[in-house]
């Protein structure tokens, strides 16, 4: 069954269909929330709230844009709200514990070496994303983490595709500058780095 039919069933209140949508999107939503918050616990909370809000509102989803666009608009709004709350509170804990900084929803568990690498990478990226503007952070998360197309990003942020491309280019440059200043991440082999140097 394709996504359109699953969505139609979910809009009629069929929980099994909505659970299928959750399975299709939860990993990507979680990845965005994790990169935005830097905390697996906060990312799990954000992910749960995203789908709770989506379920409460799905009956009124009109389909003017794609489901992914609608869902990631909810995701970005919640990530922004979380960032604002975090900035308003004193930071009493690190972004994430060493052994939990990258606790993914995917089924396959990483090796100990991959887990260590991922945890360090996750902390670096979350910290660096916290240093760029909210505008730049959103567009990097949507393109490089969520994997949305330019059209989907344009619909999510309600801007035109030309603005998406130019903003993404500036955002990647800003992120790369922060990572270079931090001094660690981009000295590793390219396969372990970020997409920050290129234009998709």
C-alpha positions as CSV (number, residue, x, y, z in Angstrom):
1,X,0.0,0.0,0.0
2,X,1.4,3.4,-1.0
3,X,1.7,6.3,1.4
4,X,-1.3,8.1,-0.1
5,X,-3.6,5.3,0.9
6,X,-2.0,4.9,4.3
7,X,-2.5,8.6,4.9
8,X,-6.2,8.4,3.8
9,X,-6.8,5.6,6.3
10,X,-5.0,7.5,9.0
11,X,-7.1,10.6,8.4
12,X,-10.2,8.4,8.9
13,X,-8.9,7.6,12.4
14,X,-7.4,4.1,11.7
15,X,-4.6,3.8,14.2
16,X,-2.9,0.9,12.4
17,X,-2.4,3.2,9.4
18,X,-1.0,6.0,11.5
19,X,1.4,3.6,13.2
20,X,2.6,2.7,9.7
21,X,3.3,6.4,9.1
22,X,5.2,6.6,12.3
23,X,7.3,3.6,11.2
24,X,8.0,5.3,7.9
25,X,9.1,8.6,9.4
26,X,10.2,8.2,13.0
27,X,13.9,7.6,12.3
28,X,14.2,10.8,10.3
29,X,12.2,12.8,12.8
30,X,14.4,11.5,15.6
31,X,17.6,12.2,13.7
32,X,16.5,15.9,13.2
33,X,15.5,16.2,16.8
34,X,18.8,14.6,18.0
35,X,20.9,16.9,15.8
36,X,18.9,19.9,17.0
37,X,18.9,19.1,20.7
38,X,22.1,17.2,21.1
39,X,20.4,14.9,23.6
40,X,18.9,11.5,22.9
41,X,16.4,11.9,25.8
42,X,15.2,15.3,24.5
43,X,15.2,13.9,20.9
44,X,13.0,11.0,22.0
45,X,10.6,13.5,23.8
46,X,10.5,15.7,20.7
47,X,9.8,12.8,18.5
48,X,7.0,11.5,20.7
49,X,5.4,15.0,20.8
50,X,5.7,15.4,17.0
51,X,3.7,12.3,16.4
52,X,1.2,13.0,19.1
53,X,0.5,16.4,17.6
54,X,0.3,14.9,14.1
55,X,-2.2,12.3,15.3
56,X,-4.3,15.0,16.9
57,X,-4.3,17.1,13.8
58,X,-4.2,14.5,11.0
59,X,-8.0,14.6,10.4
60,X,-7.7,18.2,9.4
61,X,-4.6,17.6,7.1
62,X,-5.8,18.9,3.8
63,X,-2.9,17.7,1.6
64,X,-2.1,21.1,0.3
65,X,1.5,20.0,0.7
66,X,3.1,16.6,1.1
67,X,2.8,14.7,4.4
68,X,6.5,14.9,4.9
69,X,6.4,18.6,4.5
70,X,3.6,18.9,7.1
71,X,5.3,16.5,9.5
72,X,8.7,18.2,9.4
73,X,7.0,21.6,9.8
74,X,5.7,20.3,13.1
75,X,9.2,18.9,13.9
76,X,11.0,22.1,13.2
77,X,8.5,24.1,15.3
78,X,9.0,21.8,18.3
79,X,12.8,21.9,17.8
80,X,12.7,25.7,17.9
81,X,10.5,25.7,21.0
82,X,12.9,23.3,22.7
83,X,15.9,25.4,21.8
84,X,14.3,28.5,23.2
85,X,13.4,26.7,26.5
86,X,17.0,25.4,26.7
87,X,18.5,28.9,26.1
88,X,16.2,30.3,28.9
89,X,17.6,27.7,31.4
90,X,21.1,27.4,32.8
91,X,23.0,24.6,31.3
92,X,23.7,22.2,34.2
93,X,24.4,19.1,32.1
94,X,26.5,18.3,29.0
95,X,24.8,18.0,25.7
96,X,24.8,14.2,26.0
97,X,26.4,11.5,28.0
98,X,29.4,9.8,26.3
99,X,27.7,6.5,26.1
100,X,24.3,7.7,25.0
101,X,24.9,10.7,22.7
102,X,23.8,8.7,19.7
103,X,21.1,6.3,20.8
104,X,19.3,5.8,17.5
105,X,15.8,4.4,16.9
106,X,17.1,2.1,14.1
107,X,17.1,-1.6,15.0
108,X,20.7,-2.5,14.2
109,X,23.1,-1.7,17.1
110,X,26.4,0.0,16.2
111,X,29.7,-1.6,17.1
112,X,31.5,-0.1,20.2
113,X,33.9,1.7,17.8
114,X,31.0,3.1,15.8
115,X,29.1,4.1,18.9
116,X,32.1,6.0,20.2
117,X,32.6,7.8,16.9
118,X,28.9,8.5,16.5
119,X,28.6,9.9,20.0
120,X,31.5,12.3,19.5
121,X,30.2,13.3,16.0
122,X,26.8,13.8,17.4
123,X,28.0,16.1,20.1
124,X,30.2,18.1,17.8
125,X,27.4,18.6,15.2
126,X,24.8,19.5,17.8
127,X,27.1,22.0,19.4
128,X,28.1,23.5,16.1
129,X,24.4,23.7,14.9
130,X,23.8,25.6,18.2
131,X,26.3,28.3,17.1
132,X,24.8,29.0,13.7
133,X,21.6,31.1,13.2
134,X,18.2,29.4,13.6
135,X,17.6,30.0,9.9
136,X,20.7,28.2,9.0
137,X,20.2,25.4,11.5
138,X,16.7,24.7,10.2
139,X,17.8,24.4,6.5
140,X,20.7,22.1,7.3
141,X,18.6,19.8,9.4
142,X,15.9,19.6,6.8
143,X,18.3,18.9,3.9
144,X,21.2,17.1,5.3
145,X,19.5,15.2,8.2
146,X,15.9,14.8,7.2
147,X,16.8,14.5,3.5
148,X,14.0,16.6,2.2
149,X,14.0,17.8,-1.4
150,X,14.4,21.5,-2.2
151,X,10.7,21.6,-3.1
152,X,9.7,20.0,0.3
153,X,12.0,22.4,2.2
154,X,10.5,25.4,0.3
155,X,7.0,24.2,1.3
156,X,8.1,23.5,4.9
157,X,9.7,26.9,5.4
158,X,7.3,28.7,3.1
159,X,10.1,30.2,0.9
160,X,10.9,29.7,-2.8
161,X,13.4,27.1,-4.0
162,X,16.0,29.7,-5.1
163,X,16.1,31.0,-1.5
164,X,16.4,27.4,-0.2
165,X,19.5,26.8,-2.4
166,X,21.2,30.1,-1.5
167,X,20.4,29.8,2.2
168,X,21.6,26.2,2.3
169,X,24.9,27.2,0.7
170,X,25.4,29.9,3.3
171,X,24.3,27.6,6.1
172,X,26.8,24.9,5.1
173,X,29.6,27.4,4.9
174,X,28.7,28.8,8.3
175,X,28.5,25.3,9.8
176,X,31.9,24.4,8.3
177,X,33.4,27.6,9.7
178,X,32.2,26.7,13.2
179,X,33.4,23.1,12.9
180,X,36.8,24.3,11.7
181,X,37.0,26.7,14.6
182,X,36.2,24.0,17.0
183,X,39.2,22.2,15.7
184,X,38.4,18.5,15.7
185,X,35.7,17.3,13.4
186,X,36.9,18.2,10.0
187,X,40.4,17.0,10.6
188,X,39.1,13.4,10.3
189,X,38.8,11.5,7.0
190,X,36.1,12.8,4.8
191,X,33.9,9.7,5.3
192,X,33.4,10.6,9.0
193,X,32.7,14.3,8.4
194,X,29.7,16.3,7.6
195,X,28.2,17.3,4.2
196,X,29.1,20.8,5.0
197,X,31.5,21.3,2.2
198,X,29.3,20.5,-0.7
199,X,26.2,21.5,-2.5
200,X,23.6,18.8,-3.2
